[in-house]
């Protein structure tokens, strides 16, 4: 009985020491201006990404561009169709004269007399910067006219009506049959969300892991650690620093979740075109209603709107984000803390932290392959390996992967953290008392084999 009571008292004393260090690290960081600025700016960036499809639908088109068409062939000009983006005017002026006189127009489109035989005899003389969309519009319209003229040579009766009847604009909706998939099966939407989440994880691992290392280096160089370890054990100090910075990351993610979900739900309806919200809701429900409600809206854009306004889906993403942020941070911060304890300044830490940086960079590279195939063997295995799983798995989750893969990845990640803490603690115990010499990786591995 006495032994059990003593064990409980030791555990409570151990936890109280860690809690004091956690509170100190948390208070020190949340009071910094950088924390406040980052916490407020990141939701603005996320909202900007969420609102981008809606804003593009409403404000993508600029001023109408007037193009003067000089058609020497007599085949194309009368068939060019004006729109809100571009308006066509015909002219019989010589090209050089038109280029000098029509400076108030966007440009002069010159079509050669033998354009049917030589489709390359087309030039656009622009008075200002052109755009890829405008050029593609011009090429597409001219190509259709030339194709129609070539078909006329076959003397097909009622050709115009036939061409109008066969013209088809396909809008494909992707619907997942399996359970646990996102609200939309759109690969483009999933790629955009996955890429963003993966980069957020990359940012967290780099910033907060390095924050722990820098904190250890500063306290070691100022000899504060020598005073602190007289009251707490090195292991308690290391765990307190790790969990203290982790609490800052958790608070930041939770604030982001509340701001993004709340502001997104409040702002979205006011920036979307009329009928977009109803069409997005119908797209989530699927069936014939989705096809009817979609109308002229692009299914990819509707899918993005549906996800951005689905609070439940956003809450799920932020929940997984929080789990992988904490797990990835704990794993890497243990390694960063070990490196920080072994050196006296940030310059000496650069070489030792290179092995830590390589898996993070590799994870970002593999994340790009997820965009091509989220279920490839490469993506699958790297989303399970603890050193790369936070970034790669968060890039895969928006595609609606099986839940067991996410659970297995989290179990391996947190198990790896426990093992890494055990190894890093051995380096930390020796490193915080070493001054004046930068240890090699071989020496740090020798510290791990020391018995206490």
PABAFI-33374 format. One record per residue (C-alpha): residue number from 1; x, y, z. Coordinates in Angstrom, 3 decimals. Layout:
<sites>
SITE  pos        xx        yy        zz
SITE  NUM         X         Y         Z
...
</sites>
This chain:
<sites>
SITE  pos        xx        yy        zz
SITE    1     0.000     0.000     0.000
SITE    2     2.795     2.378     0.936
SITE    3     4.641     1.596    -2.291
SITE    4     1.573     2.307    -4.402
SITE    5     0.996     5.621    -2.630
SITE    6     4.597     6.607    -3.200
SITE    7     4.270     5.763    -6.896
SITE    8     1.161     7.918    -7.188
SITE    9     2.884    10.803    -5.431
SITE   10     5.892    10.529    -7.729
SITE   11     3.607    10.513   -10.769
SITE   12     1.714    13.568    -9.543
SITE   13     4.986    15.381    -8.847
SITE   14     6.232    14.420   -12.310
SITE   15     3.051    15.699   -13.964
SITE   16     3.048    18.925   -11.937
SITE   17     6.585    19.733   -13.061
SITE   18     5.673    19.119   -16.687
SITE   19     2.510    21.200   -16.290
SITE   20     4.497    24.173   -14.965
SITE   21     6.816    24.067   -17.969
SITE   22     3.880    23.632   -20.369
SITE   23     2.139    26.680   -18.886
SITE   24     5.322    28.752   -19.132
SITE   25     5.952    27.791   -22.772
SITE   26     2.299    28.366   -23.702
SITE   27     2.038    31.809   -22.074
SITE   28     5.341    32.918   -23.521
SITE   29     4.300    32.127   -27.100
SITE   30     0.639    33.110   -27.243
SITE   31     1.564    36.592   -26.063
SITE   32     3.873    37.165   -29.022
SITE   33     2.692    39.353   -31.883
SITE   34     3.772    36.721   -34.399
SITE   35     1.269    34.240   -32.921
SITE   36    -1.569    36.754   -33.076
SITE   37    -0.742    37.821   -36.628
SITE   38    -0.412    34.238   -37.892
SITE   39    -3.616    33.167   -36.168
SITE   40    -5.569    35.971   -37.819
SITE   41    -3.948    35.852   -41.263
SITE   42    -4.196    32.105   -41.885
SITE   43    -8.033    32.002   -41.737
SITE   44    -8.073    34.891   -44.205
SITE   45    -5.890    32.831   -46.541
SITE   46    -8.076    29.751   -46.088
SITE   47   -11.237    31.752   -46.705
SITE   48    -9.614    33.201   -49.802
SITE   49    -9.013    29.674   -51.122
SITE   50   -12.584    28.701   -50.244
SITE   51   -14.060    31.771   -51.896
SITE   52   -11.838    31.609   -54.967
SITE   53   -14.255    29.476   -57.057
SITE   54   -17.179    31.727   -56.171
SITE   55   -15.235    34.920   -56.862
SITE   56   -14.002    33.507   -60.152
SITE   57   -17.576    32.775   -61.182
SITE   58   -18.602    36.348   -60.449
SITE   59   -15.570    38.495   -61.190
SITE   60   -13.388    36.450   -63.548
SITE   61   -14.378    38.394   -66.642
SITE   62   -12.694    41.759   -67.116
SITE   63   -13.569    44.567   -69.506
SITE   64   -14.849    43.634   -72.929
SITE   65   -11.975    43.612   -75.427
SITE   66   -12.682    44.972   -78.902
SITE   67   -10.761    43.277   -81.705
SITE   68   -10.749    44.607   -85.257
SITE   69   -10.854    41.725   -87.754
SITE   70    -9.263    42.085   -91.195
SITE   71   -10.319    38.929   -93.046
SITE   72    -8.637    38.616   -96.455
SITE   73   -10.212    35.189   -96.978
SITE   74   -13.794    36.337   -96.551
SITE   75   -14.589    33.096   -94.713
SITE   76   -14.040    33.727   -91.026
SITE   77   -15.033    37.242   -89.894
SITE   78   -18.784    36.881   -90.273
SITE   79   -18.807    33.691   -88.179
SITE   80   -16.844    35.001   -85.171
SITE   81   -19.144    35.246   -82.148
SITE   82   -18.822    38.175   -79.735
SITE   83   -19.271    37.678   -75.969
SITE   84   -18.913    39.536   -72.686
SITE   85   -15.140    39.043   -72.888
SITE   86   -14.475    39.920   -76.516
SITE   87   -16.281    41.888   -79.219
SITE   88   -15.392    41.713   -82.932
SITE   89   -15.479    44.526   -85.506
SITE   90   -14.621    44.086   -89.180
SITE   91   -12.487    46.448   -91.253
SITE   92   -11.140    46.672   -94.819
SITE   93    -8.162    48.853   -93.927
SITE   94    -4.646    47.631   -94.721
SITE   95    -3.055    45.867   -91.769
SITE   96    -0.315    48.453   -91.228
SITE   97    -2.834    51.287   -91.314
SITE   98    -5.190    49.522   -88.908
SITE   99    -2.342    48.912   -86.484
SITE  100    -1.573    52.637   -86.416
SITE  101    -5.168    53.892   -86.344
SITE  102    -6.900    51.341   -84.090
SITE  103    -4.809    52.063   -80.997
SITE  104    -7.968    52.561   -78.904
SITE  105    -8.966    48.931   -79.578
SITE  106    -7.450    45.881   -77.919
SITE  107    -5.875    44.713   -81.145
SITE  108    -6.114    43.789   -84.817
SITE  109    -6.734    40.210   -85.950
SITE  110    -5.389    39.596   -89.446
SITE  111    -6.589    36.494   -91.310
SITE  112    -4.728    35.610   -94.519
SITE  113    -6.391    35.090   -97.871
SITE  114    -5.288    31.442   -98.061
SITE  115    -6.082    30.583   -94.446
SITE  116    -8.068    27.490   -95.440
SITE  117    -4.975    25.871   -96.929
SITE  118    -2.569    27.557   -94.519
SITE  119    -4.183    27.750   -91.035
SITE  120    -1.027    29.352   -89.640
SITE  121    -1.664    32.541   -91.610
SITE  122    -3.373    34.212   -88.633
SITE  123    -1.860    37.064   -86.600
SITE  124    -3.124    39.036   -83.610
SITE  125    -1.531    42.462   -83.199
SITE  126    -2.354    43.320   -79.575
SITE  127    -2.040    46.812   -78.100
SITE  128    -1.726    45.409   -74.557
SITE  129    -0.948    42.132   -72.844
SITE  130    -2.982    39.248   -74.171
SITE  131    -4.194    36.253   -72.167
SITE  132    -4.172    32.510   -72.649
SITE  133    -7.965    32.328   -72.436
SITE  134    -8.432    35.014   -75.092
SITE  135    -5.960    33.394   -77.470
SITE  136    -7.555    29.992   -76.971
SITE  137   -10.965    31.547   -77.686
SITE  138    -9.732    33.021   -80.969
SITE  139    -7.970    29.846   -82.063
SITE  140   -11.014    27.745   -81.200
SITE  141   -13.479    29.924   -83.106
SITE  142   -11.277    30.184   -86.191
SITE  143   -10.641    26.428   -86.150
SITE  144   -14.381    25.713   -86.049
SITE  145   -15.018    28.013   -89.008
SITE  146   -12.276    26.406   -91.067
SITE  147   -13.490    22.917   -90.190
SITE  148   -16.996    23.894   -91.284
SITE  149   -15.693    25.236   -94.585
SITE  150   -13.737    22.067   -95.217
SITE  151   -16.869    20.006   -94.549
SITE  152   -18.796    22.099   -97.053
SITE  153   -16.459    20.844   -99.747
SITE  154   -18.072    17.427   -99.307
SITE  155   -21.445    18.982  -100.267
SITE  156   -23.372    17.550   -97.339
SITE  157   -26.979    18.687   -97.436
SITE  158   -28.232    20.837   -94.527
SITE  159   -24.756    20.873   -92.972
SITE  160   -25.377    23.784   -90.564
SITE  161   -28.347    22.081   -88.916
SITE  162   -26.439    18.811   -88.594
SITE  163   -23.507    20.549   -86.945
SITE  164   -25.828    22.356   -84.527
SITE  165   -27.559    19.072   -83.639
SITE  166   -24.360    17.151   -82.956
SITE  167   -22.722    19.907   -80.888
SITE  168   -22.613    18.610   -77.302
SITE  169   -21.260    20.120   -74.093
SITE  170   -20.592    17.376   -71.556
SITE  171   -20.658    18.225   -67.823
SITE  172   -19.669    15.214   -65.781
SITE  173   -20.539    14.715   -62.125
SITE  174   -18.462    12.234   -60.133
SITE  175   -20.296    10.398   -57.339
SITE  176   -18.619     7.984   -54.950
SITE  177   -20.401     4.663   -54.272
SITE  178   -18.407     3.722   -51.183
SITE  179   -19.030     5.099   -47.713
SITE  180   -16.854     7.645   -45.973
SITE  181   -16.156     9.675   -49.097
SITE  182   -16.232    13.473   -49.230
SITE  183   -19.392    15.356   -50.127
SITE  184   -18.165    15.577   -53.706
SITE  185   -16.292    12.987   -55.717
SITE  186   -14.603    15.675   -57.791
SITE  187   -10.902    14.888   -58.093
SITE  188   -10.103    18.537   -58.845
SITE  189   -11.739    19.712   -55.614
SITE  190   -10.080    16.922   -53.624
SITE  191    -6.694    17.772   -55.143
SITE  192    -7.052    21.439   -54.246
SITE  193    -8.105    20.688   -50.653
SITE  194    -5.524    17.924   -50.199
SITE  195    -2.682    20.040   -51.504
SITE  196    -3.634    22.885   -49.178
SITE  197    -3.877    20.630   -46.118
SITE  198    -0.577    18.951   -46.916
SITE  199     1.173    22.305   -47.132
SITE  200    -0.383    23.372   -43.806
SITE  201     1.081    20.230   -42.195
SITE  202     4.455    20.971   -43.766
SITE  203     4.346    24.497   -42.355
SITE  204     3.429    23.271   -38.872
SITE  205     6.177    20.657   -38.747
SITE  206     8.808    23.127   -39.888
SITE  207     7.767    26.123   -37.794
SITE  208     6.767    24.510   -34.514
SITE  209     9.473    21.841   -34.549
SITE  210    12.138    24.483   -35.137
SITE  211    10.509    26.580   -32.398
SITE  212    11.252    23.869   -29.830
SITE  213    14.844    23.573   -31.021
SITE  214    15.376    27.333   -30.912
SITE  215    13.929    27.541   -27.404
SITE  216    16.321    24.869   -26.142
SITE  217    19.312    26.545   -27.825
SITE  218    18.471    29.960   -26.364
SITE  219    18.057    28.654   -22.820
SITE  220    21.191    26.557   -23.083
SITE  221    23.340    29.402   -24.413
SITE  222    22.081    31.724   -21.661
SITE  223    22.756    29.037   -19.012
SITE  224    19.094    29.133   -17.922
SITE  225    18.898    25.360   -18.361
SITE  226    21.466    24.823   -15.618
SITE  227    19.158    26.582   -13.170
SITE  228    16.012    24.829   -14.412
SITE  229    17.428    21.296   -14.260
SITE  230    18.270    21.847   -10.611
SITE  231    14.508    21.741    -9.957
SITE  232    13.236    19.347   -12.648
SITE  233    14.699    16.376   -14.421
SITE  234    15.899    16.804   -18.040
SITE  235    13.171    14.453   -19.292
SITE  236    10.484    16.519   -17.580
SITE  237    11.955    19.679   -19.081
SITE  238    11.987    18.244   -22.586
SITE  239     8.418    16.927   -22.352
SITE  240     7.228    20.222   -20.899
SITE  241     8.705    22.151   -23.819
SITE  242     7.261    19.734   -26.373
SITE  243     3.748    19.762   -24.918
SITE  244     3.892    23.498   -24.232
SITE  245     4.488    24.334   -27.874
SITE  246     1.993    21.604   -28.885
SITE  247    -0.705    23.362   -26.851
SITE  248    -0.023    26.526   -28.846
SITE  249    -0.467    24.614   -32.104
SITE  250    -3.711    23.025   -30.877
SITE  251    -5.163    26.376   -29.849
SITE  252    -4.197    27.874   -33.194
SITE  253    -5.868    25.061   -35.192
SITE  254    -9.040    25.298   -33.109
SITE  255    -9.211    29.069   -33.631
SITE  256    -8.730    28.554   -37.360
SITE  257   -11.490    25.937   -37.442
SITE  258   -13.998    28.233   -35.723
SITE  259   -13.098    31.270   -37.823
SITE  260   -13.017    29.430   -41.165
SITE  261   -16.243    27.468   -40.631
SITE  262   -18.129    30.426   -39.179
SITE  263   -16.912    33.051   -41.626
SITE  264   -17.276    30.690   -44.589
SITE  265   -20.908    29.951   -43.756
SITE  266   -21.628    33.675   -43.286
SITE  267   -19.768    35.060   -46.310
SITE  268   -20.344    32.411   -48.980
SITE  269   -24.041    33.126   -49.693
SITE  270   -23.275    36.806   -50.356
SITE  271   -20.531    36.294   -52.963
SITE  272   -22.050    33.427   -54.948
SITE  273   -24.097    33.969   -58.114
SITE  274   -27.850    33.520   -57.832
SITE  275   -28.818    29.872   -57.686
SITE  276   -25.304    28.599   -56.974
SITE  277   -26.071    27.607   -53.375
SITE  278   -29.180    25.674   -54.432
SITE  279   -27.274    23.959   -57.234
SITE  280   -24.446    23.021   -54.862
SITE  281   -26.945    21.581   -52.353
SITE  282   -28.601    19.561   -55.113
SITE  283   -25.190    18.296   -56.222
SITE  284   -24.565    16.956   -52.715
SITE  285   -27.885    15.093   -52.761
SITE  286   -27.144    13.558   -56.162
SITE  287   -29.688    11.988   -58.489
SITE  288   -31.699    13.696   -61.189
SITE  289   -32.241    16.779   -59.063
SITE  290   -28.530    17.496   -59.157
SITE  291   -28.427    17.442   -62.938
SITE  292   -31.468    19.686   -63.230
SITE  293   -30.294    22.168   -60.617
SITE  294   -26.736    22.372   -61.934
SITE  295   -27.938    24.176   -65.056
SITE  296   -25.103    26.189   -66.577
SITE  297   -22.863    25.931   -63.510
SITE  298   -19.624    23.994   -63.779
SITE  299   -19.848    20.787   -61.649
SITE  300   -16.236    21.260   -60.489
SITE  301   -17.047    24.733   -59.183
SITE  302   -20.269    23.524   -57.591
SITE  303   -18.317    20.744   -55.893
SITE  304   -15.913    23.282   -54.399
SITE  305   -18.846    25.414   -53.184
SITE  306   -20.572    22.360   -51.706
SITE  307   -17.489    21.453   -49.671
SITE  308   -16.825    25.032   -48.593
SITE  309   -20.372    25.327   -47.200
SITE  310   -20.532    21.838   -45.619
SITE  311   -19.767    22.519   -41.954
SITE  312   -19.736    18.812   -41.093
SITE  313   -17.163    18.038   -43.759
SITE  314   -14.998    20.995   -42.742
SITE  315   -15.191    19.890   -39.098
SITE  316   -14.044    16.406   -40.134
SITE  317   -11.084    17.844   -42.046
SITE  318   -10.054    20.060   -39.149
SITE  319   -10.403    17.093   -36.757
SITE  320    -8.008    15.005   -38.834
SITE  321    -5.791    18.038   -39.300
SITE  322    -5.564    18.473   -35.539
SITE  323    -4.693    14.805   -34.977
SITE  324    -1.953    14.773   -37.608
SITE  325    -0.645    18.201   -36.628
SITE  326    -0.238    17.069   -33.015
SITE  327     1.167    13.654   -33.920
SITE  328     3.579    14.967   -36.538
SITE  329     4.661    17.821   -34.317
SITE  330     5.285    15.541   -31.320
SITE  331     7.399    13.202   -33.440
SITE  332     9.536    15.894   -35.027
SITE  333     9.734    18.170   -31.996
SITE  334    11.348    15.345   -30.022
SITE  335    14.072    15.142   -32.653
SITE  336    14.427    18.935   -32.853
SITE  337    14.699    19.123   -29.056
SITE  338    17.499    16.549   -29.110
SITE  339    19.381    18.537   -31.746
SITE  340    18.869    21.796   -29.845
SITE  341    20.273    20.279   -26.664
SITE  342    23.422    19.101   -28.450
SITE  343    24.539    22.477   -29.848
SITE  344    25.233    25.967   -28.551
SITE  345    23.876    28.072   -31.420
SITE  346    21.591    27.917   -34.449
SITE  347    24.498    27.769   -36.912
SITE  348    25.780    24.531   -35.398
SITE  349    22.257    23.070   -35.491
SITE  350    21.948    23.485   -39.284
SITE  351    24.046    20.419   -40.085
SITE  352    22.530    18.168   -37.423
SITE  353    18.945    18.983   -38.406
SITE  354    19.499    18.015   -42.056
SITE  355    18.523    14.350   -41.453
SITE  356    15.324    15.632   -39.823
SITE  357    14.483    17.872   -42.768
SITE  358    14.925    15.204   -45.443
SITE  359    11.745    13.188   -44.572
SITE  360     9.665    16.379   -44.440
SITE  361    10.875    17.475   -47.873
SITE  362    10.376    13.934   -49.206
SITE  363     6.794    14.009   -47.923
SITE  364     6.089    17.179   -49.908
SITE  365     7.521    15.563   -53.056
SITE  366     5.362    12.458   -52.577
SITE  367     2.363    14.727   -51.951
SITE  368     2.590    15.823   -55.581
SITE  369     2.170    12.186   -56.713
SITE  370    -1.026    11.953   -54.655
SITE  371    -2.619    14.399   -57.081
SITE  372    -2.125    11.842   -59.880
SITE  373    -3.285     8.770   -57.958
SITE  374    -4.204     8.921   -54.238
SITE  375    -4.370     5.111   -54.065
SITE  376    -1.019     4.331   -55.656
SITE  377     1.379     2.076   -53.667
SITE  378     3.744     5.042   -53.271
SITE  379     1.039     7.249   -51.767
SITE  380    -0.290     4.426   -49.596
SITE  381     3.010     3.446   -47.983
SITE  382     4.272     6.970   -47.473
SITE  383     0.971     7.826   -45.776
SITE  384     1.690     5.066   -43.237
SITE  385     5.389     5.734   -42.606
SITE  386     5.352     8.001   -39.502
SITE  387     8.010    10.415   -40.765
SITE  388     5.999    11.260   -43.916
SITE  389     2.431    10.272   -42.993
SITE  390     1.235    13.646   -41.600
SITE  391     1.757    15.476   -44.906
SITE  392     0.922    12.627   -47.312
SITE  393    -2.114    11.326   -45.428
SITE  394    -3.668    14.793   -45.141
SITE  395    -3.266    15.131   -48.912
SITE  396    -5.108    11.805   -49.383
SITE  397    -7.969    12.283   -46.903
SITE  398   -10.074    14.632   -49.111
SITE  399   -10.254    11.858   -51.730
SITE  400   -12.300     9.737   -49.325
SITE  401    -9.852     6.940   -48.491
SITE  402   -10.901     4.072   -46.160
SITE  403   -11.078     4.978   -42.478
SITE  404    -8.897     2.044   -41.424
SITE  405    -5.963     3.524   -43.334
SITE  406    -6.295     6.805   -41.414
SITE  407    -6.581     5.009   -38.064
SITE  408    -3.561     2.801   -38.816
SITE  409    -1.539     5.836   -39.874
SITE  410    -2.387     7.645   -36.617
SITE  411    -1.537     4.593   -34.481
SITE  412     1.857     4.219   -36.161
SITE  413     2.499     7.957   -35.899
SITE  414     1.860     8.193   -32.160
SITE  415     3.707     4.924   -31.505
SITE  416     6.702     6.356   -33.347
SITE  417     6.472     9.461   -31.147
SITE  418     6.743     7.331   -27.997
SITE  419     9.825     5.565   -29.356
SITE  420    11.386     8.824   -30.547
SITE  421    10.863    10.452   -27.145
SITE  422    12.724     7.566   -25.501
SITE  423    15.678     8.015   -27.889
SITE  424    15.665    11.819   -27.835
SITE  425    15.506    11.927   -24.035
SITE  426    18.820    10.080   -23.847
SITE  427    20.463    12.612   -26.149
SITE  428    18.799    15.489   -24.292
SITE  429    20.111    14.364   -20.886
SITE  430    23.702    14.505   -22.093
SITE  431    23.428    17.346   -24.600
SITE  432    22.134    20.063   -22.287
SITE  433    25.317    19.840   -20.218
SITE  434    27.705    19.846   -23.202
SITE  435    29.280    23.179   -24.164
SITE  436    31.906    24.392   -26.591
SITE  437    31.807    21.466   -29.026
SITE  438    29.392    20.470   -31.758
SITE  439    28.885    16.691   -31.501
SITE  440    28.820    14.478   -34.544
SITE  441    25.937    12.150   -35.345
SITE  442    28.152     9.231   -34.263
SITE  443    28.648    10.810   -30.840
SITE  444    24.905    11.411   -30.473
SITE  445    24.238     7.738   -31.248
SITE  446    26.792     6.847   -28.569
SITE  447    24.848     8.967   -26.074
SITE  448    21.765     6.873   -26.822
SITE  449    23.606     3.733   -25.722
SITE  450    24.552     5.247   -22.351
SITE  451    22.848     3.590   -19.366
SITE  452    21.523     5.689   -16.475
</sites>
